[in-house]
Amino acid sequence: MNTLKDKVILITGAGQGLGAATCEVLASDQATLILTDIRTEGIQAIEERCVAAGCKSKSFRMDVGDEDSVTATLAQVVKEFGKIDVIINNAGIDYTKSVEELALSEWDAVMRVNLRGPFIVSKAAFPYLKENGGGHIVNIVSTASKRAWANASPYHASKWGLLGFSHALHVEGRKENIKVTAVIAGGMKTPFLLDRFPDIDTNLLQDPKNVADTIRYVISMPAETVIPEVMVLPMTETSWP
């Protein structure tokens, strides 16, 4: 397996949930972690924990749906750290509403973060990864890309789209020595679910650290090997909801 020491790894949606868990898992590898989130509350505390664990880390406010915000942030990262090796597109949102209740603005907001965002970040990162001789883009997808339930139509559409984008980008990236992996995560004990569904049975969910460990494994694969898609499910997960 490849070492992650001194790799510059940018994580979107790093302020909580899977993003925060991924930062804490990767911190032990002495990688340089770039934490980005549209919300600044909480992200600095994650940065401080990463530094305390012995790695370099810096946080940035970045709006993944805004091309100017993404371009400026990545340029600043390269200016300060010299390169980018890994992108982890983790930021995501959802609205639990039926199609009739859902506003067009809410549909657009989900698409902006969940699908447009990974495209913008990946597009902006591609030239830096090519210049670096290669790299890795990890897109955090969801079991919502494999099955469907009611009152989550924009989330399903965005995640099915992200899975397709990941595989298309995988084809384009290989000739540039850029790996692309879709990590399909089952239900996790994160605010994304717990804040919206306080009565959810947490026994059916997994610790986000388990998914973060999978991300770590994927980006540590030997240079000649790539995992285009991997699914990580709780052992007790049902077809919820």
C-alpha positions as CSV (number, residue, x, y, z in Angstrom):
1,M,0.0,0.0,0.0
2,N,1.1,3.6,-0.7
3,T,1.9,5.9,2.2
4,L,-0.2,9.0,2.6
5,K,2.6,10.9,4.3
6,D,3.0,14.4,2.9
7,K,0.1,13.9,0.4
8,V,-2.0,17.1,0.1
9,I,-5.6,15.9,0.5
10,L,-8.6,18.3,0.1
11,I,-11.9,17.3,1.7
12,T,-15.2,19.1,1.1
13,G,-17.9,19.2,3.7
14,A,-15.2,18.6,6.3
15,G,-17.0,20.4,9.2
16,Q,-19.0,17.4,10.5
17,G,-20.2,13.9,9.8
18,L,-18.2,11.8,7.4
19,G,-16.0,14.7,6.3
20,A,-14.8,15.3,9.9
21,A,-14.4,11.5,10.5
22,T,-12.3,11.3,7.3
23,C,-10.1,14.1,8.4
24,E,-9.5,12.5,11.8
25,V,-8.7,9.1,10.2
26,L,-6.2,10.6,7.7
27,A,-4.6,12.8,10.3
28,S,-2.8,9.7,11.7
29,D,-1.1,9.2,8.3
30,Q,0.7,12.5,8.5
31,A,-1.0,13.7,5.4
32,T,-1.5,17.5,4.8
33,L,-5.2,18.0,5.1
34,I,-7.1,20.8,3.5
35,L,-10.5,21.2,5.2
36,T,-13.2,23.0,3.3
37,D,-16.8,23.8,4.1
38,I,-19.3,26.5,3.3
39,R,-19.9,26.8,7.1
40,T,-17.0,27.9,9.2
41,E,-18.4,26.8,12.6
42,G,-16.8,23.6,13.7
43,I,-14.3,23.3,10.9
44,Q,-11.5,25.1,12.9
45,A,-12.0,22.7,15.8
46,I,-11.5,19.8,13.3
47,E,-8.4,21.5,12.0
48,E,-7.0,21.8,15.5
49,R,-7.6,18.1,16.3
50,C,-5.8,17.2,13.1
51,V,-2.8,19.3,14.0
52,A,-2.8,17.8,17.5
53,A,-2.6,14.4,15.8
54,G,0.6,15.4,14.1
55,C,-0.3,16.4,10.6
56,K,-0.3,19.7,8.7
57,S,-3.8,21.1,8.3
58,K,-5.6,24.3,7.1
59,S,-9.2,25.1,6.8
60,F,-10.9,27.2,4.1
61,R,-14.4,28.4,3.6
62,M,-15.4,27.1,0.1
63,D,-18.7,27.0,-1.7
64,V,-18.5,23.9,-3.9
65,G,-21.3,25.2,-6.1
66,D,-19.5,28.5,-6.9
67,E,-16.8,28.1,-9.5
68,D,-15.0,31.3,-8.4
69,S,-14.9,30.1,-4.8
70,V,-13.5,26.7,-5.8
71,T,-11.0,28.0,-8.2
72,A,-9.6,30.6,-5.8
73,T,-9.4,28.1,-2.9
74,L,-7.5,25.4,-5.0
75,A,-5.1,28.1,-6.3
76,Q,-4.4,29.2,-2.7
77,V,-3.8,25.6,-1.6
78,V,-1.3,25.0,-4.4
79,K,0.4,28.4,-3.7
80,E,0.8,27.5,0.0
81,F,1.4,23.7,-0.2
82,G,2.9,23.3,-3.7
83,K,0.4,20.7,-5.0
84,I,-2.8,18.8,-4.6
85,D,-2.7,15.0,-4.6
86,V,-6.3,13.9,-3.5
87,I,-9.7,15.4,-3.7
88,I,-12.5,14.0,-1.6
89,N,-15.9,15.3,-2.8
90,N,-18.0,14.7,0.3
91,A,-20.3,17.8,0.7
92,G,-24.0,17.0,0.3
93,I,-27.5,18.2,1.3
94,D,-31.0,16.9,1.0
95,Y,-34.7,17.9,1.6
96,T,-37.2,15.3,2.8
97,K,-40.2,16.4,0.8
98,S,-42.5,14.9,-1.7
99,V,-42.3,16.1,-5.3
100,E,-45.5,18.1,-4.8
101,E,-44.1,19.9,-1.7
102,L,-40.5,20.4,-3.0
103,A,-39.8,23.9,-4.3
104,L,-37.8,24.3,-7.5
105,S,-35.2,26.3,-5.5
106,E,-34.8,23.3,-3.2
107,W,-34.3,20.9,-6.1
108,D,-31.7,23.3,-7.6
109,A,-29.9,23.6,-4.2
110,V,-29.5,19.9,-3.9
111,M,-28.2,19.6,-7.5
112,R,-25.9,22.5,-6.9
113,V,-24.1,20.9,-4.0
114,N,-24.4,17.2,-4.7
115,L,-23.7,17.1,-8.5
116,R,-22.6,20.5,-9.8
117,G,-20.2,20.8,-6.8
118,P,-18.2,17.6,-7.5
119,F,-18.0,18.6,-11.2
120,I,-16.7,22.1,-10.4
121,V,-14.1,20.8,-7.9
122,S,-13.0,17.9,-10.1
123,K,-12.7,20.2,-13.1
124,A,-10.7,22.7,-11.2
125,A,-8.4,20.0,-9.7
126,F,-7.7,18.2,-12.9
127,P,-4.9,20.5,-14.2
128,Y,-3.2,20.4,-10.8
129,L,-3.4,16.6,-10.7
130,K,-2.0,16.3,-14.3
131,E,0.8,18.7,-13.5
132,N,1.6,16.6,-10.4
133,G,1.8,13.5,-12.6
134,G,-1.4,12.0,-11.3
135,G,-3.7,11.9,-8.3
136,H,-7.0,10.6,-7.0
137,I,-10.6,12.0,-6.9
138,V,-13.0,10.3,-4.5
139,N,-16.7,11.0,-4.8
140,I,-18.9,10.1,-1.8
141,V,-22.0,8.7,-3.3
142,S,-24.8,6.9,-1.4
143,T,-27.0,3.8,-1.6
144,A,-29.5,6.4,-2.9
145,S,-27.7,5.8,-6.2
146,K,-28.6,2.2,-6.2
147,R,-32.2,2.2,-4.9
148,A,-35.0,4.6,-4.2
149,W,-37.4,5.7,-1.5
150,A,-40.1,8.3,-1.2
151,N,-39.6,12.0,-0.5
152,A,-35.9,12.2,-1.7
153,S,-36.2,12.7,-5.4
154,P,-33.5,15.4,-5.8
155,Y,-31.1,13.4,-3.6
156,H,-31.6,10.3,-5.7
157,A,-31.3,12.2,-8.9
158,S,-28.1,13.9,-7.7
159,K,-26.5,10.7,-6.4
160,W,-27.4,8.6,-9.4
161,G,-25.9,11.4,-11.5
162,L,-22.8,11.5,-9.3
163,L,-22.2,7.8,-9.7
164,G,-22.4,8.1,-13.5
165,F,-20.1,11.2,-13.4
166,S,-17.6,9.2,-11.3
167,H,-17.4,6.4,-13.8
168,A,-17.1,8.8,-16.8
169,L,-14.4,10.7,-15.0
170,H,-12.7,7.4,-14.2
171,V,-12.4,6.7,-17.9
172,E,-11.0,10.2,-18.7
173,G,-8.7,10.3,-15.7
174,R,-6.9,7.0,-16.3
175,K,-4.9,8.2,-19.3
176,E,-3.6,11.1,-17.1
177,N,-2.8,8.8,-14.2
178,I,-5.7,10.2,-12.3
179,K,-7.7,7.6,-10.3
180,V,-11.4,8.2,-9.6
181,T,-13.4,6.2,-7.1
182,A,-17.1,6.3,-6.1
183,V,-17.5,5.4,-2.5
184,I,-21.1,4.3,-2.0
185,A,-21.9,4.7,1.7
186,G,-24.9,3.2,3.5
187,G,-26.5,4.9,6.5
188,M,-24.2,6.5,9.0
189,K,-24.5,8.0,12.5
190,T,-24.0,11.5,11.3
191,P,-26.0,14.8,11.6
192,F,-27.1,14.3,8.0
193,L,-29.5,11.6,9.3
194,L,-29.7,12.1,13.0
195,D,-30.7,15.8,12.9
196,R,-33.5,15.2,10.4
197,F,-34.7,11.9,11.7
198,P,-34.4,12.0,15.6
199,D,-36.4,8.7,15.9
200,I,-34.2,6.7,13.5
201,D,-33.0,3.4,14.9
202,T,-29.2,4.0,15.2
203,N,-28.7,0.2,15.4
204,L,-29.3,0.2,11.7
205,L,-26.5,2.7,11.0
206,Q,-22.7,2.5,10.9
207,D,-20.0,4.7,12.4
208,P,-18.8,7.2,9.8
209,K,-15.2,6.2,10.8
210,N,-15.8,2.8,9.1
211,V,-16.5,4.6,5.8
212,A,-13.5,6.9,6.4
213,D,-11.3,3.8,6.9
214,T,-12.5,2.6,3.4
215,I,-11.6,6.0,1.9
216,R,-8.2,5.7,3.4
217,Y,-7.8,2.2,2.0
218,V,-8.9,3.3,-1.5
219,I,-6.5,6.2,-1.7
220,S,-3.6,4.0,-0.4
221,M,-3.8,1.4,-3.2
222,P,-0.7,0.7,-5.1
223,A,0.0,3.0,-8.0
224,E,-0.9,0.4,-10.7
225,T,-4.3,-0.3,-9.1
226,V,-7.6,1.6,-8.9
227,I,-10.9,0.8,-7.3
228,P,-13.6,2.6,-9.5
229,E,-16.5,1.8,-7.1
230,V,-16.9,0.4,-3.6
231,M,-20.0,0.1,-1.3
232,V,-19.8,0.2,2.5
233,L,-23.0,-0.9,4.3
234,P,-24.0,-1.4,7.9
235,M,-24.4,-5.1,8.6
236,T,-27.9,-4.4,10.0
237,E,-29.0,-1.9,7.3
238,T,-32.5,-2.5,5.9
239,S,-34.3,-0.9,3.0
240,W,-35.0,2.2,5.2
241,P,-36.8,4.4,4.8
